[in-house]
Amino acid sequence: MLQRNAGQGSRRWTSADVPDQQGRTAVITGANAGIGLETAKVLAARGATVVLACRDLGKATDAAARIAAAAPRARVEPLHLDLASLASVRRAAGQLRASHPRLDLLVNNAGVMMTPYLRTEDGFELQLGVNHLGHFALTGLLLDRLLAVPGSRIVTVSSSGHRQGRIDFDDLHSQRRYRRTAAYGQAKLANLLFTYELQRRLAVVGADTIAAAVHPGGVTTGLQRHLPLRMRVVSDLLMVAIGQPSAALGALATLRAATDPAVRGGQYYGPGGRLGFRGHPVLLRSSARSYDADVQRRLWERSEQLTGVTYRLPAPTAQRA
């Protein structure tokens, strides 16, 4: 059941609430279309330097040109990033580190949904590999650039589909049995488990960087392209009936988590409307399963083993004093 936190007031949070972003640098994965593109448009228009980190460099370049045409002063950079390849993740992180000594915002937005059974270049089940493990590796490789900036943020896009998710540690890559909906739920739950464990670790060392998670609601984008035809037709009808009327509205949860001064680490934002499919972003609670600290730690350890990326955090504040 969707749980909305009390005491939030009735005023709707909109893109007009995004504060000035001059001097900030934001990296957004999968930003050539959908809610990633809408997020990039707003941040660039408010003055941020925005890196569009995308699998298709040509589409990222076209998206950057469209943003620049709408906001001539915008600073937008395309970057090739294929989250289904750890080698590509490392190359993209290296390029970002070379060109940006500090990062203010990382938005882990890219994703795939309910694909046929496929494996990444590194042998991971595709949905877990792209939605979680690729982002886990990218975040770890860029973490020091974020830690260098007071108030920096890591925002990871999950989904209400996480509520049907379970982490199957005995068959993490669905080699014994693959069900596309179950694999998607597992990957989206992993996004939240990752966010909450990352925030716990950041808090332990007294870091100013925070981690938050969001879900956009029901949005019709290219994400649905892998659904079987019958399922896609049903999904499209549902989105018209109860989903977000536009990708721009779906991007508001990401924008709020990324820019609202009231956001705190470990929070989860999504639409406040019925069933969480439509509406302006409010603070929510995710599933009880997502707050399981033991599963959070186990998934973190497994993710480090699988990606070969170990997070290097500074010593806790008390030890540094």
C-alpha positions as CSV (number, residue, x, y, z in Angstrom):
1,M,0.0,0.0,0.0
2,L,1.2,3.5,-0.9
3,Q,2.2,5.5,2.2
4,R,2.4,9.2,2.2
5,N,4.2,11.1,4.9
6,A,2.0,13.5,6.9
7,G,2.6,17.2,7.3
8,Q,3.7,18.0,3.8
9,G,1.1,20.7,3.1
10,S,-1.1,20.9,0.1
11,R,0.9,23.2,-2.2
12,R,2.1,21.4,-5.3
13,W,5.8,21.3,-6.0
14,T,6.5,22.2,-9.7
15,S,9.5,23.0,-11.9
16,A,9.1,26.6,-10.9
17,D,10.4,25.6,-7.5
18,V,13.8,24.5,-8.9
19,P,16.3,27.0,-7.5
20,D,19.1,28.6,-9.5
21,Q,21.6,26.0,-10.6
22,Q,24.4,28.3,-11.7
23,G,27.8,26.8,-11.0
24,R,26.4,23.2,-10.5
25,T,27.4,20.3,-12.7
26,A,24.9,17.5,-13.1
27,V,25.4,14.0,-14.7
28,I,22.2,12.3,-15.9
29,T,22.2,8.8,-17.3
30,G,19.8,8.0,-20.1
31,A,19.1,11.7,-20.6
32,N,18.4,11.7,-24.4
33,A,14.6,10.9,-23.9
34,G,11.8,10.6,-21.5
35,I,12.1,11.8,-17.9
36,G,15.9,12.0,-18.2
37,L,15.6,14.5,-21.0
38,E,12.9,16.5,-19.2
39,T,15.1,16.6,-16.1
40,A,18.1,17.8,-18.1
41,K,16.0,20.5,-19.8
42,V,15.0,22.1,-16.5
43,L,18.5,21.9,-14.9
44,A,20.2,23.4,-18.0
45,A,17.6,26.2,-18.2
46,R,18.3,27.0,-14.6
47,G,22.0,27.4,-15.3
48,A,23.6,24.0,-14.5
49,T,26.2,22.3,-16.7
50,V,24.5,19.1,-17.7
51,V,26.2,15.9,-18.9
52,L,23.9,13.6,-20.9
53,A,25.4,10.2,-20.3
54,C,23.7,7.9,-22.9
55,R,24.2,4.6,-24.6
56,D,23.6,6.2,-28.0
57,L,26.0,9.1,-28.4
58,G,24.2,10.3,-31.6
59,K,20.9,10.6,-29.7
60,A,22.6,12.3,-26.8
61,T,24.2,14.8,-29.2
62,D,20.8,15.5,-30.8
63,A,19.2,16.0,-27.4
64,A,22.0,18.4,-26.3
65,A,21.3,20.5,-29.5
66,R,17.6,20.6,-28.7
67,I,18.2,21.8,-25.2
68,A,20.7,24.4,-26.4
69,A,18.2,25.6,-28.9
70,A,15.5,26.2,-26.3
71,A,18.0,27.7,-23.8
72,P,20.9,29.3,-25.7
73,R,23.0,29.8,-22.6
74,A,22.7,26.2,-21.5
75,R,25.9,24.2,-21.1
76,V,25.1,20.6,-22.2
77,E,27.6,17.9,-22.9
78,P,26.9,14.5,-24.5
79,L,28.9,11.5,-23.2
80,H,28.8,7.9,-24.3
81,L,27.9,5.5,-21.5
82,D,26.6,1.9,-21.9
83,L,25.5,0.6,-18.5
84,A,25.4,-2.9,-19.9
85,S,29.2,-2.8,-20.1
86,L,31.5,-2.3,-17.1
87,A,34.3,-1.3,-19.5
88,S,32.1,1.4,-20.9
89,V,31.2,2.6,-17.4
90,R,34.8,2.8,-16.4
91,R,35.7,4.7,-19.6
92,A,32.8,7.2,-19.1
93,A,33.8,7.7,-15.4
94,G,37.4,8.3,-16.5
95,Q,36.3,11.0,-19.0
96,L,34.1,12.6,-16.4
97,R,36.9,12.6,-13.8
98,A,39.3,14.2,-16.4
99,S,36.9,17.0,-17.4
100,H,35.1,17.7,-14.1
101,P,37.1,17.8,-10.9
102,R,33.9,18.3,-9.0
103,L,30.3,17.1,-9.5
104,D,27.2,18.4,-7.7
105,L,24.6,15.9,-8.9
106,L,24.5,12.4,-10.2
107,V,21.1,11.2,-11.4
108,N,21.0,7.5,-12.0
109,N,18.0,7.6,-14.4
110,A,18.7,5.2,-17.3
111,G,16.9,1.9,-17.3
112,V,15.3,-1.0,-19.1
113,M,12.0,-2.6,-18.3
114,M,10.7,-6.2,-18.7
115,T,13.0,-7.2,-21.5
116,P,13.3,-10.7,-22.9
117,Y,16.0,-12.7,-21.2
118,L,19.3,-11.0,-22.1
119,R,22.7,-10.8,-20.5
120,T,25.0,-7.8,-20.3
121,E,28.6,-7.8,-21.7
122,D,29.7,-9.0,-18.2
123,G,27.1,-11.8,-17.9
124,F,24.6,-10.0,-15.7
125,E,20.9,-10.4,-16.2
126,L,20.1,-7.3,-18.3
127,Q,17.6,-5.5,-16.0
128,L,19.7,-6.0,-12.9
129,G,22.9,-5.2,-14.8
130,V,21.6,-1.9,-16.3
131,N,19.3,-0.6,-13.7
132,H,21.4,-1.4,-10.7
133,L,24.9,-2.8,-11.2
134,G,25.9,-0.3,-13.9
135,H,24.8,2.6,-11.7
136,F,26.4,1.1,-8.6
137,A,29.7,1.0,-10.5
138,L,29.3,4.5,-12.0
139,T,28.4,6.0,-8.6
140,G,31.4,4.3,-6.9
141,L,33.8,5.5,-9.6
142,L,32.6,9.1,-9.3
143,L,32.0,9.3,-5.6
144,D,35.1,11.2,-4.7
145,R,34.1,14.0,-7.2
146,L,30.8,14.2,-5.4
147,L,32.2,14.1,-1.9
148,A,34.3,17.1,-2.8
149,V,31.2,19.3,-3.1
150,P,29.2,20.3,0.0
151,G,25.5,19.5,-0.6
152,S,26.1,17.2,-3.5
153,R,23.4,14.6,-4.3
154,I,23.0,11.2,-5.8
155,V,19.5,10.6,-7.0
156,T,18.4,7.1,-8.2
157,V,15.3,6.5,-10.2
158,S,13.3,3.5,-8.9
159,S,9.7,2.6,-9.6
160,S,6.6,1.6,-7.8
161,G,7.3,-1.8,-9.4
162,H,9.8,-2.3,-6.6
163,R,6.9,-3.3,-4.3
164,Q,6.6,-6.6,-6.1
165,G,10.4,-7.1,-6.0
166,R,12.5,-9.6,-4.0
167,I,16.2,-10.1,-4.1
168,D,17.0,-13.7,-5.0
169,F,20.5,-14.1,-3.8
170,D,20.5,-17.7,-4.9
171,D,19.6,-16.9,-8.5
172,L,20.4,-13.2,-8.8
173,H,20.8,-13.4,-12.6
174,S,17.6,-15.5,-13.2
175,Q,19.6,-18.4,-14.7
176,R,17.2,-21.0,-13.3
177,R,14.0,-19.2,-14.0
178,Y,13.4,-15.9,-15.8
179,R,10.2,-13.9,-15.4
180,R,10.5,-10.4,-16.8
181,T,8.2,-8.8,-14.3
182,A,10.0,-10.4,-11.3
183,A,13.4,-9.4,-12.7
184,Y,12.2,-5.8,-13.1
185,G,10.8,-5.7,-9.6
186,Q,14.1,-7.1,-8.3
187,A,16.1,-4.5,-10.2
188,K,14.0,-1.6,-9.0
189,L,14.0,-2.9,-5.4
190,A,17.8,-3.0,-5.7
191,N,17.8,0.7,-6.6
192,L,16.2,1.5,-3.2
193,L,18.3,-0.9,-1.2
194,F,21.4,0.7,-2.8
195,T,20.2,4.2,-2.0
196,Y,19.5,3.5,1.6
197,E,22.7,1.6,2.2
198,L,24.7,4.3,0.5
199,Q,23.0,7.0,2.6
200,R,23.8,5.0,5.8
201,R,27.5,4.8,4.8
202,L,27.6,8.5,3.9
203,A,26.0,9.4,7.3
204,V,28.5,7.3,9.2
205,V,31.4,9.2,7.9
206,G,29.7,12.6,8.2
207,A,29.7,13.3,4.5
208,D,27.7,16.3,3.2
209,T,26.7,14.3,0.1
210,I,23.3,12.7,0.3
211,A,21.5,9.9,-1.5
212,A,17.8,9.9,-2.3
213,A,15.5,7.9,-4.5
214,V,12.4,8.6,-6.6
215,H,9.8,7.1,-8.8
216,P,8.2,9.1,-11.6
217,G,4.7,7.5,-11.6
218,G,3.1,6.1,-14.7
219,V,4.8,7.6,-17.7
220,T,4.6,6.5,-21.3
221,T,8.1,6.5,-22.7
222,G,10.4,4.3,-24.7
223,L,10.9,2.2,-21.6
224,Q,7.8,0.1,-22.5
225,R,9.2,-0.9,-25.9
226,H,10.2,-4.4,-24.7
227,L,6.8,-5.3,-23.4
228,P,4.9,-8.0,-25.3
229,L,2.3,-6.4,-27.6
230,R,-0.7,-7.3,-25.4
231,M,1.0,-6.1,-22.3
232,R,2.1,-2.9,-24.0
233,V,-1.5,-2.1,-25.2
234,V,-2.8,-2.6,-21.6
235,S,0.0,-0.5,-20.2
236,D,-0.7,2.3,-22.7
237,L,-4.4,2.3,-21.8
238,L,-3.6,2.4,-18.1
239,M,-1.2,5.3,-18.5
240,V,-3.8,7.3,-20.3
241,A,-6.4,6.6,-17.6
242,I,-4.3,6.9,-14.4
243,G,-0.8,7.8,-15.4
244,Q,1.2,11.1,-15.7
245,P,-0.1,13.2,-18.6
246,S,3.5,14.0,-19.6
247,A,7.1,13.0,-19.1
248,A,7.7,16.6,-17.8
249,L,5.4,15.9,-14.9
250,G,7.0,12.5,-14.4
251,A,10.4,14.3,-14.1
252,L,9.3,16.4,-11.1
253,A,10.1,13.8,-8.5
254,T,13.7,13.6,-9.8
255,L,14.0,17.4,-9.9
256,R,12.7,17.7,-6.4
257,A,15.0,15.1,-5.0
258,A,17.9,16.8,-6.9
259,T,17.2,20.4,-6.0
260,D,14.7,21.0,-3.1
261,P,16.7,22.3,-0.1
262,A,14.2,20.4,2.2
263,V,15.3,17.0,0.9
264,R,17.2,14.8,3.3
265,G,19.3,11.7,2.7
266,G,17.5,8.4,2.5
267,Q,14.2,10.0,1.4
268,Y,12.0,8.7,-1.4
269,Y,9.8,10.9,-3.5
270,G,7.0,10.1,-6.0
271,P,3.6,11.2,-7.2
272,G,1.1,12.0,-4.4
273,G,-2.0,10.9,-6.4
274,R,-3.9,7.6,-6.1
275,L,-1.8,4.5,-6.3
276,G,1.3,6.7,-6.9
277,F,0.8,6.8,-10.7
278,R,-0.1,10.4,-11.1
279,G,0.5,13.8,-9.5
280,H,3.1,16.1,-8.2
281,P,6.0,14.8,-6.0
282,V,5.6,14.2,-2.3
283,L,7.7,12.4,0.3
284,L,6.7,8.7,0.5
285,R,7.7,5.5,2.2
286,S,8.8,2.6,0.0
287,S,8.1,-1.0,0.7
288,A,9.0,-2.6,4.0
289,R,11.3,-4.9,2.2
290,S,13.4,-2.0,0.9
291,Y,14.3,-1.0,4.5
292,D,15.7,-4.4,5.4
293,A,19.2,-3.5,6.6
294,D,20.6,-7.0,6.2
295,V,19.5,-7.3,2.6
296,Q,20.9,-3.8,1.9
297,R,24.3,-4.9,3.2
298,R,24.2,-8.3,1.4
299,L,23.3,-6.6,-1.9
300,W,26.0,-4.0,-1.5
301,E,28.7,-6.7,-0.8
302,R,27.5,-8.8,-3.8
303,S,27.5,-5.7,-6.0
304,E,31.1,-4.8,-5.1
305,Q,32.1,-8.4,-5.9
306,L,30.3,-8.5,-9.3
307,T,31.4,-5.0,-10.5
308,G,34.9,-4.9,-9.0
309,V,34.1,-1.4,-7.7
310,T,34.8,-0.8,-4.0
311,Y,33.5,2.4,-2.5
312,R,36.2,4.5,-0.9
313,L,34.8,6.7,1.8
314,P,36.8,8.9,4.2
315,A,37.2,8.0,7.8
316,P,34.3,8.9,10.1
317,T,34.2,12.5,11.3
318,A,35.3,11.6,14.9
319,Q,38.4,9.8,13.6
320,R,39.3,12.7,11.3
321,A,39.0,15.3,14.1
